Each structure stands twice: as structure tokens, then as C-alpha cells.
């Protein structure tokens, strides 16, 4: 079944199902989008732009986010927190009169209960420790060890300072173990590049 979605194109800002993404909304068109979403179903589609342009072309795959927390500031800006609901695939962009873009999209049925092998879990935790040390991140590893496999993999995919194309590849990975394997490869690559400033947090 296809759905009409208002979309927020934002490079480097990925959202995964069950993950949370805080956003500061200040542009008038996206303030209008948040206001519209709050009046309807509290959902917006997070999607990355595929390149430059006005409007920029969009990647086909994004993630539906539901507004679970909102603070309306006095000057019209919003601070919101999105919770990832499910991935979507854009069928076509709609011709609309709103300042924000809208698409017809196919929303994926959420996958339940995917897990990693013990070896894959150990590999991603080990590489994450090495990566964090190279990048100079302070991490509560005890808390990390308590995360379920999906939260660990998708949490790293969402916050790690990879480039737009790498983040998109992670979002488009259908299976959790494939995403975990790709994250390990990316952390190895960007970890090596970390000393010369390649790979910046977006």
C-alpha cells in the first residue's frame, strides 16, 4: 500500500526503525512541515539528498519518523525528537503547493527480532572500541554491551561520521548481519582515515 509522506531531505542525518533522532527545525518550510505533521499523524519521512540542486534529487530509500517529543519555541522554531518507524521507498514525488516536498512512498513492514551471531557481535563491538579510540570519542561501553543487536548496529549506523553514500548503503542493507558487516568495513576505513581528518561528523 502506498502512502503520502512529507519528506525532510537532510544529508548525513539518518534515521533507523526504533532509533531516536533529535532535530532543530528553523527553516520556514520545515517549520510548516512540522506544524502540518502535528495536525495530522505526527509522521515525516527522513531521506538523504542524492546530490546538489534546488530542489536536490533524493535517494529512493528513507525512514519514516514519528514525532514523539516536540518543543515549540517562541520565534516559531521547533525542537523535535523523531522515533524511527519503518523504512520507505519513494515511488514518485508529488506535485504539491506546500513549501515542503511530498512523495508517494511504499512503507516497509517492520522486521522483528533480527539477531547477530556471537562472532559478528564481538567483531562489531571490538571495531567500535578501536574506532572510538581513534576518533577520540568517550563511550559508556558497559551501556553499549547491554544493547540488543539491532539497537547496537543501527545506533552506530545512525551516529557514526560516515559520508552520505556510506550512510545510505547502511540504510539500504536489508538484513541486520549485512549492515553489521558493512559497519565494520566502514569503521576500519574511516578509522584509518581519521588521523588526517577524512570522515567528519555531519
N, C-alpha and C positions, 0 to 999 in steps of 0.2 A: 504494500500500500504506500502511495506517495504522500508526502506531507509538504505543506508550505512552511518555509523556515526563513526567519530574518537572520542574516549572517553578519558576523563581525570578522573581517579579514585582518589578521594580525600575525606578522611574520615572527617565528620563534616562540610564539605562545601557543603551546599545545595543551589540549585537554583530553584526558582518557576517562573511560567509564569508571565510576566510583571515586575518582580523584577530585580534589578541590582546586580551584583557580581563582585567586583574588584579582580584581581588576579595578583600576581607577578610570572612570569614564568622564572625559572632559570635552570631547568634540561634540558640537551641537547635534550632528546627525546620529551619533551613537547615544547621546542623552535621549533623543527622540525614540531610538530603538528600545532602550531600557524602559522608558515610560510606556511604550506600546506593549512590550512583553509583560510588564507588571499588570497591565489592564487585561491581558488575555490569559496565557498559560504559563508565564514565567520562563519560557524557553527561548534560547537563542542558539544559533549554530556557530561554533568557533571553527574557523578554517584559515589556512595559510594562503597568502597571495603567492602565485607561481612566479611572479616577476614584477618589474616596474610597470607603470601605466596609470591612467586615471579614467575609469577605474582599472585596477590591476586585474589580470586574469587570475582565476582561483584554481587551486588544486581540487580534484574531484572529491576527495575524502576528508571529512572533518568529524567533529564530535558535538553532539547536542549537549548543551549545558542548561541546567535548571537553576534559576536564581534562588539560593537558599538563605541568603542574607543580603540586606541592602540598607545603605545609609544615604539618604538624600541630603546633600549639603546645601547651604543657604544660597549659593550662587548658581544652583542648577546642576552641579556635577553630582556624580554618584560614586560611592564605593560599594562594590558588589562582590559576592563570592558565588562562583558557579560550582555546581556539582555535576560531574560528567554522567550522562545518562546512557548514551549509546552512540556508536559511530554512524555516520550517514554518508551517502554517496549522492552528489549532485546530478540530477537528471538534466535540468536546464535552468538558466537564470530567467526570472520573471520580469516582465516589463511593468514597472510599478511607478507610482507618483511619489512614494515616500523618499526621504533623503537617504535612507539606508537601503541596502540591497536585500532582495528576497529571492529565494530559489525554490524550485520543486525538488524534493530530495527523497530518496529511499532510505528509511531508517532501519538499521540492522537490529535483529533480535539479539539481545544481550547474551553473551556466553556466560555460563555459570561454572564455577568450581575448577578452573584450569589450575594445574599444579606443575612444578618443575621436578625433574629427577634430583636426587641428593647431590649428584655431581654438578649439575647445572646451577643449583642454588649456591653451592660452595664456590663455584667459579665466579659467579657474578658478585658475590659478597667480597671475595678476595680482590677482584679487579676494581671494585668500587672503593675499597680501602686505599689501594695504590693510587687510583685516580684522584681521590680526595686529598691525599697527601701531596701529590704533585701540584694540584690546584690551590692548596692552602686552605681547604675547607675544614671547618670544625663540625664534626658529625657525632651524634649520640649513637654509637654503634650498638649499644645494648637495646635501644629502642628499635633500631633497624633489624636486629636479629629476631624481634618479636613480630615483625610484619609478615602477613601471609605472602605467598609467592606473587600473586597478582599485584598487590599494593607495592611490593618491593620493585618489581620490574617496571610497572607503569609510573611509579613515583620517580624513579631515576630517569626514565624516558622523558618525563614532563619537565623536570627541572635542570637536567644536565645541559651544559653550554655547547651543544652541538649546533651545526648550521641548519638552515631551513630545510635543505634537501634531506639531511640525515634524520631530522625530526619527523619529516613527512614519511620517510621509509619506515620508521618505527611505528607510526600511527597506522600505516597500511599493512603491517605484518599481521596476518590473520591469527596466528597461533602464539600463545604465550612463550613457548620454548624457542620459537623462531625469533621473537622480539628480544628475548634474553640473550640469545647468541649474537644478535646484531649489536646489542648494547655493549657486550664485552668487546667486540671488534672496534666499536666506535670509541670506547674508553681507552683502549690500547692506542688507537691512532691519535686521538685528541690529547691523551695523556703525554705521549711523546712530543706532540707539538706544543704542549703547554708552556715549555720554557721560553719559547720565542714569541708568545702572545697570540698564536693562532688559536682559534676557538674562543670566542668571547661570549659571556652570558648575555642573552638577549631578553 
